[in-house]
Amino acid sequence: MKGLKSHDYHVLMQQVLPLCLCTLMQEETQMSLLSLSQVFNKICLKVIDPSMMEVLKEEVVETMSSLEKKFLLPTLM
């Protein structure tokens, strides 16, 4: 993974990550990470509709909240 450029990481987050998750994790965790991948995909579009920014902000909040529940809470208990 050395020498990758920012575009390469974008491709990994948008396209390769969802494929890798199909068999590795529980369905709930898959959905949260797939949602994160979709957020990255929407952010990286050439043209972003300004009216969709509020919806995108809400998606980010929901996705991050879901990921925090899955990955941070078990370590706190």
PDB file of N, CA, C and O in Angstrom, chain B, residues numbered from 101:
ATOM      1  N   MET B 101       0.817  -1.187   0.000  1.00  0.00           N
ATOM      2  CA  MET B 101       0.000   0.000   0.000  1.00  0.00           C
ATOM      3  C   MET B 101       0.865   1.257   0.000  1.00  0.00           C
ATOM      4  O   MET B 101       0.348   2.359   0.181  1.00  0.00           O
ATOM      5  N   LYS B 102       2.143   1.111  -0.196  1.00  0.00           N
ATOM      6  CA  LYS B 102       3.017   2.287  -0.258  1.00  0.00           C
ATOM      7  C   LYS B 102       2.908   2.938  -1.622  1.00  0.00           C
ATOM      8  O   LYS B 102       2.669   2.277  -2.632  1.00  0.00           O
ATOM      9  N   GLY B 103       3.086   4.237  -1.628  1.00  0.00           N
ATOM     10  CA  GLY B 103       3.153   4.963  -2.879  1.00  0.00           C
ATOM     11  C   GLY B 103       1.812   5.261  -3.530  1.00  0.00           C
ATOM     12  O   GLY B 103       1.770   5.701  -4.679  1.00  0.00           O
ATOM     13  N   LEU B 104       0.722   5.032  -2.821  1.00  0.00           N
ATOM     14  CA  LEU B 104      -0.580   5.334  -3.398  1.00  0.00           C
ATOM     15  C   LEU B 104      -0.849   6.836  -3.342  1.00  0.00           C
ATOM     16  O   LEU B 104      -0.441   7.523  -2.405  1.00  0.00           O
ATOM     17  N   LYS B 105      -1.521   7.310  -4.333  1.00  0.00           N
ATOM     18  CA  LYS B 105      -1.906   8.720  -4.366  1.00  0.00           C
ATOM     19  C   LYS B 105      -3.314   8.854  -3.811  1.00  0.00           C
ATOM     20  O   LYS B 105      -4.000   7.856  -3.586  1.00  0.00           O
ATOM     21  N   SER B 106      -3.742  10.087  -3.591  1.00  0.00           N
ATOM     22  CA  SER B 106      -5.046  10.311  -2.968  1.00  0.00           C
ATOM     23  C   SER B 106      -6.177   9.694  -3.786  1.00  0.00           C
ATOM     24  O   SER B 106      -7.136   9.175  -3.215  1.00  0.00           O
ATOM     25  N   HIS B 107      -6.079   9.744  -5.106  1.00  0.00           N
ATOM     26  CA  HIS B 107      -7.116   9.148  -5.947  1.00  0.00           C
ATOM     27  C   HIS B 107      -7.207   7.645  -5.718  1.00  0.00           C
ATOM     28  O   HIS B 107      -8.296   7.071  -5.723  1.00  0.00           O
ATOM     29  N   ASP B 108      -6.057   7.015  -5.517  1.00  0.00           N
ATOM     30  CA  ASP B 108      -6.047   5.573  -5.267  1.00  0.00           C
ATOM     31  C   ASP B 108      -6.797   5.228  -3.981  1.00  0.00           C
ATOM     32  O   ASP B 108      -7.531   4.242  -3.930  1.00  0.00           O
ATOM     33  N   TYR B 109      -6.610   6.042  -2.947  1.00  0.00           N
ATOM     34  CA  TYR B 109      -7.321   5.810  -1.693  1.00  0.00           C
ATOM     35  C   TYR B 109      -8.826   6.038  -1.863  1.00  0.00           C
ATOM     36  O   TYR B 109      -9.638   5.342  -1.253  1.00  0.00           O
ATOM     37  N   HIS B 110      -9.185   7.003  -2.682  1.00  0.00           N
ATOM     38  CA  HIS B 110     -10.599   7.246  -2.951  1.00  0.00           C
ATOM     39  C   HIS B 110     -11.220   6.024  -3.621  1.00  0.00           C
ATOM     40  O   HIS B 110     -12.320   5.603  -3.263  1.00  0.00           O
ATOM     41  N   VAL B 111     -10.520   5.467  -4.582  1.00  0.00           N
ATOM     42  CA  VAL B 111     -11.021   4.273  -5.271  1.00  0.00           C
ATOM     43  C   VAL B 111     -11.159   3.120  -4.282  1.00  0.00           C
ATOM     44  O   VAL B 111     -12.141   2.379  -4.322  1.00  0.00           O
ATOM     45  N   LEU B 112     -10.175   2.968  -3.393  1.00  0.00           N
ATOM     46  CA  LEU B 112     -10.255   1.910  -2.388  1.00  0.00           C
ATOM     47  C   LEU B 112     -11.485   2.077  -1.506  1.00  0.00           C
ATOM     48  O   LEU B 112     -12.203   1.108  -1.257  1.00  0.00           O
ATOM     49  N   MET B 113     -11.733   3.283  -1.035  1.00  0.00           N
ATOM     50  CA  MET B 113     -12.863   3.521  -0.138  1.00  0.00           C
ATOM     51  C   MET B 113     -14.203   3.395  -0.845  1.00  0.00           C
ATOM     52  O   MET B 113     -15.187   2.978  -0.235  1.00  0.00           O
ATOM     53  N   GLN B 114     -14.253   3.746  -2.109  1.00  0.00           N
ATOM     54  CA  GLN B 114     -15.527   3.768  -2.819  1.00  0.00           C
ATOM     55  C   GLN B 114     -15.881   2.444  -3.466  1.00  0.00           C
ATOM     56  O   GLN B 114     -17.057   2.088  -3.542  1.00  0.00           O
ATOM     57  N   GLN B 115     -14.889   1.715  -3.930  1.00  0.00           N
ATOM     58  CA  GLN B 115     -15.205   0.534  -4.731  1.00  0.00           C
ATOM     59  C   GLN B 115     -14.659  -0.766  -4.163  1.00  0.00           C
ATOM     60  O   GLN B 115     -15.359  -1.778  -4.175  1.00  0.00           O
ATOM     61  N   VAL B 116     -13.434  -0.764  -3.668  1.00  0.00           N
ATOM     62  CA  VAL B 116     -12.821  -2.006  -3.211  1.00  0.00           C
ATOM     63  C   VAL B 116     -13.314  -2.383  -1.816  1.00  0.00           C
ATOM     64  O   VAL B 116     -13.584  -3.556  -1.557  1.00  0.00           O
ATOM     65  N   LEU B 117     -13.433  -1.422  -0.927  1.00  0.00           N
ATOM     66  CA  LEU B 117     -13.887  -1.702   0.431  1.00  0.00           C
ATOM     67  C   LEU B 117     -15.238  -2.413   0.472  1.00  0.00           C
ATOM     68  O   LEU B 117     -15.373  -3.411   1.179  1.00  0.00           O
ATOM     69  N   PRO B 118     -16.242  -1.932  -0.263  1.00  0.00           N
ATOM     70  CA  PRO B 118     -17.534  -2.646  -0.238  1.00  0.00           C
ATOM     71  C   PRO B 118     -17.434  -4.099  -0.711  1.00  0.00           C
ATOM     72  O   PRO B 118     -18.130  -4.968  -0.186  1.00  0.00           O
ATOM     73  N   LEU B 119     -16.589  -4.362  -1.679  1.00  0.00           N
ATOM     74  CA  LEU B 119     -16.423  -5.739  -2.152  1.00  0.00           C
ATOM     75  C   LEU B 119     -15.781  -6.627  -1.096  1.00  0.00           C
ATOM     76  O   LEU B 119     -16.151  -7.791  -0.941  1.00  0.00           O
ATOM     77  N   CYS B 120     -14.830  -6.076  -0.383  1.00  0.00           N
ATOM     78  CA  CYS B 120     -14.133  -6.855   0.647  1.00  0.00           C
ATOM     79  C   CYS B 120     -15.021  -7.165   1.840  1.00  0.00           C
ATOM     80  O   CYS B 120     -14.820  -8.175   2.515  1.00  0.00           O
ATOM     81  N   LEU B 121     -15.981  -6.324   2.105  1.00  0.00           N
ATOM     82  CA  LEU B 121     -16.815  -6.487   3.290  1.00  0.00           C
ATOM     83  C   LEU B 121     -17.871  -7.568   3.160  1.00  0.00           C
ATOM     84  O   LEU B 121     -18.433  -8.011   4.161  1.00  0.00           O
ATOM     85  N   CYS B 122     -18.142  -7.988   1.960  1.00  0.00           N
ATOM     86  CA  CYS B 122     -19.253  -8.932   1.738  1.00  0.00           C
ATOM     87  C   CYS B 122     -19.157 -10.186   2.585  1.00  0.00           C
ATOM     88  O   CYS B 122     -20.183 -10.700   3.031  1.00  0.00           O
ATOM     89  N   THR B 123     -17.976 -10.687   2.817  1.00  0.00           N
ATOM     90  CA  THR B 123     -17.845 -11.950   3.546  1.00  0.00           C
ATOM     91  C   THR B 123     -17.138 -11.818   4.884  1.00  0.00           C
ATOM     92  O   THR B 123     -17.017 -12.803   5.613  1.00  0.00           O
ATOM     93  N   LEU B 124     -16.669 -10.629   5.222  1.00  0.00           N
ATOM     94  CA  LEU B 124     -15.834 -10.500   6.407  1.00  0.00           C
ATOM     95  C   LEU B 124     -16.555 -10.126   7.697  1.00  0.00           C
ATOM     96  O   LEU B 124     -16.077 -10.453   8.782  1.00  0.00           O
ATOM     97  N   MET B 125     -17.675  -9.460   7.602  1.00  0.00           N
ATOM     98  CA  MET B 125     -18.292  -8.894   8.802  1.00  0.00           C
ATOM     99  C   MET B 125     -19.777  -9.225   8.884  1.00  0.00           C
ATOM    100  O   MET B 125     -20.389  -9.725   7.941  1.00  0.00           O
ATOM    101  N   GLN B 126     -20.328  -8.921  10.065  1.00  0.00           N
ATOM    102  CA  GLN B 126     -21.764  -9.088  10.250  1.00  0.00           C
ATOM    103  C   GLN B 126     -22.496  -8.082   9.373  1.00  0.00           C
ATOM    104  O   GLN B 126     -21.941  -7.056   8.978  1.00  0.00           O
ATOM    105  N   GLU B 127     -23.742  -8.394   9.080  1.00  0.00           N
ATOM    106  CA  GLU B 127     -24.514  -7.571   8.144  1.00  0.00           C
ATOM    107  C   GLU B 127     -24.679  -6.132   8.636  1.00  0.00           C
ATOM    108  O   GLU B 127     -24.600  -5.199   7.837  1.00  0.00           O
ATOM    109  N   GLU B 128     -24.905  -5.939   9.928  1.00  0.00           N
ATOM    110  CA  GLU B 128     -25.084  -4.583  10.448  1.00  0.00           C
ATOM    111  C   GLU B 128     -23.819  -3.746  10.261  1.00  0.00           C
ATOM    112  O   GLU B 128     -23.891  -2.579   9.878  1.00  0.00           O
ATOM    113  N   THR B 129     -22.675  -4.342  10.529  1.00  0.00           N
ATOM    114  CA  THR B 129     -21.407  -3.644  10.360  1.00  0.00           C
ATOM    115  C   THR B 129     -21.141  -3.373   8.890  1.00  0.00           C
ATOM    116  O   THR B 129     -20.642  -2.307   8.530  1.00  0.00           O
ATOM    117  N   GLN B 130     -21.468  -4.327   8.050  1.00  0.00           N
ATOM    118  CA  GLN B 130     -21.317  -4.130   6.600  1.00  0.00           C
ATOM    119  C   GLN B 130     -22.106  -2.922   6.134  1.00  0.00           C
ATOM    120  O   GLN B 130     -21.598  -2.094   5.378  1.00  0.00           O
ATOM    121  N   MET B 131     -23.347  -2.822   6.586  1.00  0.00           N
ATOM    122  CA  MET B 131     -24.206  -1.719   6.153  1.00  0.00           C
ATOM    123  C   MET B 131     -23.650  -0.364   6.598  1.00  0.00           C
ATOM    124  O   MET B 131     -23.718   0.611   5.849  1.00  0.00           O
ATOM    125  N   SER B 132     -23.112  -0.304   7.791  1.00  0.00           N
ATOM    126  CA  SER B 132     -22.537   0.952   8.274  1.00  0.00           C
ATOM    127  C   SER B 132     -21.334   1.356   7.431  1.00  0.00           C
ATOM    128  O   SER B 132     -21.199   2.517   7.046  1.00  0.00           O
ATOM    129  N   LEU B 133     -20.464   0.397   7.146  1.00  0.00           N
ATOM    130  CA  LEU B 133     -19.282   0.709   6.352  1.00  0.00           C
ATOM    131  C   LEU B 133     -19.628   0.977   4.892  1.00  0.00           C
ATOM    132  O   LEU B 133     -18.974   1.791   4.239  1.00  0.00           O
ATOM    133  N   LEU B 134     -20.638   0.307   4.383  1.00  0.00           N
ATOM    134  CA  LEU B 134     -21.088   0.594   3.022  1.00  0.00           C
ATOM    135  C   LEU B 134     -21.679   2.001   2.935  1.00  0.00           C
ATOM    136  O   LEU B 134     -21.505   2.694   1.933  1.00  0.00           O
ATOM    137  N   SER B 135     -22.365   2.408   3.970  1.00  0.00           N
ATOM    138  CA  SER B 135     -22.902   3.760   4.021  1.00  0.00           C
ATOM    139  C   SER B 135     -21.769   4.783   4.023  1.00  0.00           C
ATOM    140  O   SER B 135     -21.857   5.817   3.361  1.00  0.00           O
ATOM    141  N   LEU B 136     -20.713   4.492   4.764  1.00  0.00           N
ATOM    142  CA  LEU B 136     -19.538   5.376   4.769  1.00  0.00           C
ATOM    143  C   LEU B 136     -18.918   5.447   3.378  1.00  0.00           C
ATOM    144  O   LEU B 136     -18.504   6.515   2.927  1.00  0.00           O
ATOM    145  N   SER B 137     -18.858   4.317   2.715  1.00  0.00           N
ATOM    146  CA  SER B 137     -18.334   4.285   1.353  1.00  0.00           C
ATOM    147  C   SER B 137     -19.186   5.128   0.413  1.00  0.00           C
ATOM    148  O   SER B 137     -18.652   5.825  -0.449  1.00  0.00           O
ATOM    149  N   GLN B 138     -20.490   5.070   0.570  1.00  0.00           N
ATOM    150  CA  GLN B 138     -21.387   5.870  -0.270  1.00  0.00           C
ATOM    151  C   GLN B 138     -21.219   7.363  -0.002  1.00  0.00           C
ATOM    152  O   GLN B 138     -21.316   8.179  -0.918  1.00  0.00           O
ATOM    153  N   VAL B 139     -20.966   7.713   1.256  1.00  0.00           N
ATOM    154  CA  VAL B 139     -20.725   9.121   1.589  1.00  0.00           C
ATOM    155  C   VAL B 139     -19.465   9.605   0.880  1.00  0.00           C
ATOM    156  O   VAL B 139     -19.454  10.692   0.302  1.00  0.00           O
ATOM    157  N   PHE B 140     -18.399   8.798   0.923  1.00  0.00           N
ATOM    158  CA  PHE B 140     -17.179   9.168   0.207  1.00  0.00           C
ATOM    159  C   PHE B 140     -17.448   9.319  -1.288  1.00  0.00           C
ATOM    160  O   PHE B 140     -16.933  10.233  -1.931  1.00  0.00           O
ATOM    161  N   ASN B 141     -18.248   8.426  -1.825  1.00  0.00           N
ATOM    162  CA  ASN B 141     -18.574   8.482  -3.246  1.00  0.00           C
ATOM    163  C   ASN B 141     -19.299   9.783  -3.590  1.00  0.00           C
ATOM    164  O   ASN B 141     -19.006  10.408  -4.609  1.00  0.00           O
ATOM    165  N   LYS B 142     -20.240  10.188  -2.746  1.00  0.00           N
ATOM    166  CA  LYS B 142     -20.992  11.419  -2.995  1.00  0.00           C
ATOM    167  C   LYS B 142     -20.109  12.658  -2.845  1.00  0.00           C
ATOM    168  O   LYS B 142     -20.257  13.623  -3.595  1.00  0.00           O
ATOM    169  N   ILE B 143     -19.203  12.630  -1.888  1.00  0.00           N
ATOM    170  CA  ILE B 143     -18.310  13.772  -1.682  1.00  0.00           C
ATOM    171  C   ILE B 143     -17.362  13.948  -2.864  1.00  0.00           C
ATOM    172  O   ILE B 143     -16.993  15.072  -3.207  1.00  0.00           O
ATOM    173  N   CYS B 144     -16.975  12.852  -3.477  1.00  0.00           N
ATOM    174  CA  CYS B 144     -15.968  12.896  -4.538  1.00  0.00           C
ATOM    175  C   CYS B 144     -16.541  13.102  -5.937  1.00  0.00           C
ATOM    176  O   CYS B 144     -15.797  13.042  -6.916  1.00  0.00           O
ATOM    177  N   LEU B 145     -17.829  13.341  -6.050  1.00  0.00           N
ATOM    178  CA  LEU B 145     -18.415  13.607  -7.353  1.00  0.00           C
ATOM    179  C   LEU B 145     -17.846  14.899  -7.943  1.00  0.00           C
ATOM    180  O   LEU B 145     -17.445  15.799  -7.205  1.00  0.00           O
ATOM    181  N   LYS B 146     -17.815  14.982  -9.245  1.00  0.00           N
ATOM    182  CA  LYS B 146     -17.321  16.190  -9.896  1.00  0.00           C
ATOM    183  C   LYS B 146     -18.214  17.389  -9.608  1.00  0.00           C
ATOM    184  O   LYS B 146     -17.728  18.508  -9.444  1.00  0.00           O
ATOM    185  N   VAL B 147     -19.516  17.152  -9.549  1.00  0.00           N
ATOM    186  CA  VAL B 147     -20.475  18.222  -9.293  1.00  0.00           C
ATOM    187  C   VAL B 147     -21.341  17.805  -8.100  1.00  0.00           C
ATOM    188  O   VAL B 147     -21.962  16.742  -8.106  1.00  0.00           O
ATOM    189  N   ILE B 148     -21.369  18.669  -7.077  1.00  0.00           N
ATOM    190  CA  ILE B 148     -22.177  18.399  -5.893  1.00  0.00           C
ATOM    191  C   ILE B 148     -23.299  19.420  -5.850  1.00  0.00           C
ATOM    192  O   ILE B 148     -23.059  20.625  -5.920  1.00  0.00           O
ATOM    193  N   ASP B 149     -24.509  18.938  -5.737  1.00  0.00           N
ATOM    194  CA  ASP B 149     -25.672  19.809  -5.642  1.00  0.00           C
ATOM    195  C   ASP B 149     -25.709  20.433  -4.246  1.00  0.00           C
ATOM    196  O   ASP B 149     -25.811  19.705  -3.258  1.00  0.00           O
ATOM    197  N   PRO B 150     -25.630  21.752  -4.141  1.00  0.00           N
ATOM    198  CA  PRO B 150     -25.622  22.397  -2.820  1.00  0.00           C
ATOM    199  C   PRO B 150     -26.849  22.068  -1.967  1.00  0.00           C
ATOM    200  O   PRO B 150     -26.758  22.043  -0.740  1.00  0.00           O
ATOM    201  N   SER B 151     -27.972  21.821  -2.597  1.00  0.00           N
ATOM    202  CA  SER B 151     -29.180  21.508  -1.827  1.00  0.00           C
ATOM    203  C   SER B 151     -29.083  20.124  -1.167  1.00  0.00           C
ATOM    204  O   SER B 151     -29.829  19.840  -0.230  1.00  0.00           O
ATOM    205  N   MET B 152     -28.197  19.284  -1.633  1.00  0.00           N
ATOM    206  CA  MET B 152     -28.040  17.945  -1.070  1.00  0.00           C
ATOM    207  C   MET B 152     -27.058  17.914   0.101  1.00  0.00           C
ATOM    208  O   MET B 152     -26.885  16.870   0.729  1.00  0.00           O
ATOM    209  N   MET B 153     -26.422  19.029   0.397  1.00  0.00           N
ATOM    210  CA  MET B 153     -25.429  19.053   1.464  1.00  0.00           C
ATOM    211  C   MET B 153     -26.037  18.754   2.839  1.00  0.00           C
ATOM    212  O   MET B 153     -25.408  18.077   3.653  1.00  0.00           O
ATOM    213  N   GLU B 154     -27.232  19.242   3.104  1.00  0.00           N
ATOM    214  CA  GLU B 154     -27.888  18.950   4.379  1.00  0.00           C
ATOM    215  C   GLU B 154     -28.157  17.453   4.522  1.00  0.00           C
ATOM    216  O   GLU B 154     -27.933  16.867   5.581  1.00  0.00           O
ATOM    217  N   VAL B 155     -28.633  16.854   3.452  1.00  0.00           N
ATOM    218  CA  VAL B 155     -28.903  15.408   3.468  1.00  0.00           C
ATOM    219  C   VAL B 155     -27.593  14.647   3.689  1.00  0.00           C
ATOM    220  O   VAL B 155     -27.552  13.680   4.449  1.00  0.00           O
ATOM    221  N   LEU B 156     -26.540  15.083   3.029  1.00  0.00           N
ATOM    222  CA  LEU B 156     -25.247  14.436   3.173  1.00  0.00           C
ATOM    223  C   LEU B 156     -24.719  14.572   4.607  1.00  0.00           C
ATOM    224  O   LEU B 156     -24.146  13.629   5.152  1.00  0.00           O
ATOM    225  N   LYS B 157     -24.913  15.743   5.209  1.00  0.00           N
ATOM    226  CA  LYS B 157     -24.504  15.938   6.606  1.00  0.00           C
ATOM    227  C   LYS B 157     -25.243  14.977   7.527  1.00  0.00           C
ATOM    228  O   LYS B 157     -24.646  14.401   8.436  1.00  0.00           O
ATOM    229  N   GLU B 158     -26.528  14.806   7.297  1.00  0.00           N
ATOM    230  CA  GLU B 158     -27.312  13.880   8.112  1.00  0.00           C
ATOM    231  C   GLU B 158     -26.836  12.443   7.929  1.00  0.00           C
ATOM    232  O   GLU B 158     -26.765  11.682   8.893  1.00  0.00           O
ATOM    233  N   GLU B 159     -26.512  12.076   6.703  1.00  0.00           N
ATOM    234  CA  GLU B 159     -26.006  10.729   6.430  1.00  0.00           C
ATOM    235  C   GLU B 159     -24.693  10.486   7.157  1.00  0.00           C
ATOM    236  O   GLU B 159     -24.466   9.408   7.706  1.00  0.00           O
ATOM    237  N   VAL B 160     -23.824  11.503   7.158  1.00  0.00           N
ATOM    238  CA  VAL B 160     -22.537  11.368   7.839  1.00  0.00           C
ATOM    239  C   VAL B 160     -22.751  11.185   9.336  1.00  0.00           C
ATOM    240  O   VAL B 160     -22.107  10.341   9.960  1.00  0.00           O
ATOM    241  N   VAL B 161     -23.645  11.966   9.908  1.00  0.00           N
ATOM    242  CA  VAL B 161     -23.917  11.857  11.344  1.00  0.00           C
ATOM    243  C   VAL B 161     -24.470  10.473  11.683  1.00  0.00           C
ATOM    244  O   VAL B 161     -24.030   9.853  12.650  1.00  0.00           O
ATOM    245  N   GLU B 162     -25.411   9.995  10.911  1.00  0.00           N
ATOM    246  CA  GLU B 162     -25.996   8.669  11.159  1.00  0.00           C
ATOM    247  C   GLU B 162     -24.949   7.569  11.000  1.00  0.00           C
ATOM    248  O   GLU B 162     -24.880   6.644  11.809  1.00  0.00           O
ATOM    249  N   THR B 163     -24.140   7.679   9.958  1.00  0.00           N
ATOM    250  CA  THR B 163     -23.119   6.661   9.700  1.00  0.00           C
ATOM    251  C   THR B 163     -22.073   6.640  10.812  1.00  0.00           C
ATOM    252  O   THR B 163     -21.720   5.573  11.314  1.00  0.00           O
ATOM    253  N   MET B 164     -21.585   7.801  11.192  1.00  0.00           N
ATOM    254  CA  MET B 164     -20.568   7.858  12.243  1.00  0.00           C
ATOM    255  C   MET B 164     -21.129   7.386  13.584  1.00  0.00           C
ATOM    256  O   MET B 164     -20.433   6.725  14.353  1.00  0.00           O
ATOM    257  N   SER B 165     -22.369   7.722  13.857  1.00  0.00           N
ATOM    258  CA  SER B 165     -23.006   7.265  15.089  1.00  0.00           C
ATOM    259  C   SER B 165     -23.105   5.743  15.109  1.00  0.00           C
ATOM    260  O   SER B 165     -22.823   5.103  16.122  1.00  0.00           O
ATOM    261  N   SER B 166     -23.503   5.184  13.997  1.00  0.00           N
ATOM    262  CA  SER B 166     -23.621   3.738  13.888  1.00  0.00           C
ATOM    263  C   SER B 166     -22.255   3.059  14.063  1.00  0.00           C
ATOM    264  O   SER B 166     -22.144   2.042  14.747  1.00  0.00           O
ATOM    265  N   LEU B 167     -21.235   3.625  13.448  1.00  0.00           N
ATOM    266  CA  LEU B 167     -19.896   3.050  13.571  1.00  0.00           C
ATOM    267  C   LEU B 167     -19.360   3.176  14.995  1.00  0.00           C
ATOM    268  O   LEU B 167     -18.687   2.270  15.486  1.00  0.00           O
ATOM    269  N   GLU B 168     -19.651   4.280  15.652  1.00  0.00           N
ATOM    270  CA  GLU B 168     -19.225   4.443  17.041  1.00  0.00           C
ATOM    271  C   GLU B 168     -19.890   3.403  17.936  1.00  0.00           C
ATOM    272  O   GLU B 168     -19.251   2.854  18.834  1.00  0.00           O
ATOM    273  N   LYS B 169     -21.160   3.133  17.696  1.00  0.00           N
ATOM    274  CA  LYS B 169     -21.864   2.132  18.488  1.00  0.00           C
ATOM    275  C   LYS B 169     -21.234   0.754  18.312  1.00  0.00           C
ATOM    276  O   LYS B 169     -21.122  -0.012  19.268  1.00  0.00           O
ATOM    277  N   LYS B 170     -20.831   0.452  17.104  1.00  0.00           N
ATOM    278  CA  LYS B 170     -20.312  -0.875  16.815  1.00  0.00           C
ATOM    279  C   LYS B 170     -18.861  -1.059  17.246  1.00  0.00           C
ATOM    280  O   LYS B 170     -18.481  -2.154  17.660  1.00  0.00           O
ATOM    281  N   PHE B 171     -18.045  -0.015  17.157  1.00  0.00           N
ATOM    282  CA  PHE B 171     -16.618  -0.178  17.386  1.00  0.00           C
ATOM    283  C   PHE B 171     -16.114   0.418  18.701  1.00  0.00           C
ATOM    284  O   PHE B 171     -15.098  -0.046  19.219  1.00  0.00           O
ATOM    285  N   LEU B 172     -16.780   1.420  19.255  1.00  0.00           N
ATOM    286  CA  LEU B 172     -16.265   2.050  20.462  1.00  0.00           C
ATOM    287  C   LEU B 172     -16.912   1.537  21.741  1.00  0.00           C
ATOM    288  O   LEU B 172     -16.216   1.383  22.745  1.00  0.00           O
ATOM    289  N   LEU B 173     -18.182   1.274  21.747  1.00  0.00           N
ATOM    290  CA  LEU B 173     -18.860   0.875  22.981  1.00  0.00           C
ATOM    291  C   LEU B 173     -18.314  -0.420  23.593  1.00  0.00           C
ATOM    292  O   LEU B 173     -18.135  -0.472  24.809  1.00  0.00           O
ATOM    293  N   PRO B 174     -18.046  -1.446  22.816  1.00  0.00           N
ATOM    294  CA  PRO B 174     -17.528  -2.679  23.451  1.00  0.00           C
ATOM    295  C   PRO B 174     -16.212  -2.456  24.180  1.00  0.00           C
ATOM    296  O   PRO B 174     -15.944  -3.147  25.163  1.00  0.00           O
ATOM    297  N   THR B 175     -15.380  -1.517  23.735  1.00  0.00           N
ATOM    298  CA  THR B 175     -14.108  -1.276  24.389  1.00  0.00           C
ATOM    299  C   THR B 175     -14.281  -0.484  25.677  1.00  0.00           C
ATOM    300  O   THR B 175     -13.404  -0.527  26.540  1.00  0.00           O
ATOM    301  N   LEU B 176     -15.401   0.248  25.832  1.00  0.00           N
ATOM    302  CA  LEU B 176     -15.614   1.034  27.028  1.00  0.00           C
ATOM    303  C   LEU B 176     -16.180   0.206  28.173  1.00  0.00           C
ATOM    304  O   LEU B 176     -16.075   0.612  29.331  1.00  0.00           O
ATOM    305  N   MET B 177     -16.762  -0.915  27.885  1.00  0.00           N
ATOM    306  CA  MET B 177     -17.418  -1.729  28.923  1.00  0.00           C
ATOM    307  C   MET B 177     -16.454  -2.676  29.571  1.00  0.00           C
ATOM    308  O   MET B 177     -16.838  -3.433  30.463  1.00  0.00           O
TER     309      MET B 177
END
